[in-house]
Amino acid sequence: MGNMVEDLGSVIKKGFNTWKANLCISLPILFSSIITAIVALIIIGSAILAAVPSLPVIFHIEVGHFYRKRKHM
């Protein structure tokens, strides 16, 4: 048996050349992944923005408590 060791650079180059030769197959998957990531970021960002105004209510935080001076009677 011969030595089956192959350089990582040649493996990556062969893989990229194969990917480049089959762009009609790989591009839709790549675009789908990018679009899915963008939509996921929009959904997560929307959920965070929707939750932020209600966070003081959830945690019973008095907004402006540290900035308001209380009057002692």
Buried (B, 14 or more C-beta within 10 A) or exposed (E): EEEEEEEEEEEEEEEEEEEEEEEEEEEEEEEEEEEEEEEEEEEEEEEEEEEEEEEEEEEEEEEEEEEEEEEEE
